[in-house]
Amino acid sequence: MSDVTRILSAIDEGDPHAAGQLLPLVYDELRTLAAQKLAQEKPGQTLDATALVHDVYIRLVVSEASDRACEPHYTSRRHFFAAAAEAM
């Protein structure tokens, strides 16, 4: 089990510190993904890759950690990154 999957499981189990542990592990890959997504958009976008990563992280992880009824629960690293790509 990868560190990302283990931390996602901890978030799902209600660990209040797990969301903070996840960001350093996924940030660079999320930023690369965000830059790729933004490169496909029309010029003049006001959102940059950093802002997009922060927005997606808040929607997918912080909201999940603070609202136990929130779905989905990420089953793996791959599942998390697929959800992040879709959210972007």
C-alpha positions as CSV (number, residue, x, y, z in Angstrom):
1,M,0.0,0.0,0.0
2,S,1.4,3.4,-1.0
3,D,1.8,6.2,1.5
4,V,-0.9,8.1,-0.5
5,T,-3.3,5.2,-0.2
6,R,-2.5,4.8,3.5
7,I,-3.2,8.5,4.2
8,L,-6.4,8.5,2.1
9,S,-7.5,5.6,4.3
10,A,-6.7,7.6,7.4
11,I,-8.7,10.6,6.1
12,D,-11.6,8.2,5.5
13,E,-11.3,6.9,9.1
14,G,-11.5,10.4,10.5
15,D,-7.8,11.2,11.3
16,P,-7.8,15.0,11.7
17,H,-4.1,15.2,10.8
18,A,-4.1,13.1,7.7
19,A,-5.2,15.8,5.2
20,G,-2.1,17.8,6.1
21,Q,0.1,14.8,5.5
22,L,-1.2,14.2,2.1
23,L,-0.5,17.5,0.4
24,P,3.3,17.3,0.4
25,L,3.1,13.8,-1.1
26,V,0.8,14.8,-4.0
27,Y,1.5,18.5,-4.6
28,D,4.1,18.2,-7.4
29,E,2.1,15.7,-9.4
30,L,-1.1,17.7,-8.9
31,R,0.7,20.8,-10.1
32,T,2.0,19.1,-13.2
33,L,-1.5,17.8,-13.9
34,A,-3.0,21.3,-13.4
35,A,-0.4,22.8,-15.7
36,Q,-1.3,20.3,-18.4
37,K,-5.0,21.0,-18.0
38,L,-4.5,24.7,-18.1
39,A,-2.4,24.5,-21.3
40,Q,-5.4,23.1,-23.1
41,E,-7.5,26.2,-22.1
42,K,-7.9,29.4,-24.1
43,P,-5.3,32.1,-23.3
44,G,-6.3,34.7,-20.8
45,Q,-7.3,32.4,-18.0
46,T,-7.1,34.0,-14.6
47,L,-6.4,30.8,-12.7
48,D,-2.9,29.5,-12.6
49,A,-1.7,25.9,-11.8
50,T,-1.0,26.7,-8.2
51,A,-4.4,28.1,-7.6
52,L,-6.1,25.2,-9.4
53,V,-4.2,22.7,-7.3
54,H,-5.3,24.5,-4.1
55,D,-8.9,24.7,-5.2
56,V,-9.0,21.0,-6.2
57,Y,-7.3,19.9,-3.0
58,I,-9.7,21.8,-0.8
59,R,-12.7,20.3,-2.7
60,L,-11.4,16.8,-2.7
61,V,-9.6,16.4,0.6
62,V,-10.3,19.2,3.1
63,S,-14.1,19.0,2.4
64,E,-13.9,15.2,2.7
65,A,-12.0,15.4,6.0
66,S,-14.4,17.9,7.5
67,D,-17.7,16.4,6.2
68,R,-17.9,12.7,7.0
69,A,-21.0,12.4,4.8
70,C,-19.1,13.7,1.8
71,E,-18.5,11.3,-1.0
72,P,-16.5,9.7,-2.6
73,H,-14.0,7.9,-0.4
74,Y,-10.8,7.4,-2.4
75,T,-9.7,3.7,-2.4
76,S,-6.2,4.2,-3.9
77,R,-3.7,6.7,-5.1
78,R,-4.9,6.1,-8.7
79,H,-8.5,6.8,-7.6
80,F,-7.5,10.0,-6.0
81,F,-5.6,11.3,-9.0
82,A,-8.4,10.3,-11.4
83,A,-10.8,12.3,-9.2
84,A,-8.4,15.3,-9.2
85,A,-8.0,15.2,-13.0
86,E,-11.8,15.1,-13.4
87,A,-12.2,18.0,-10.9
88,M,-9.7,20.1,-12.8
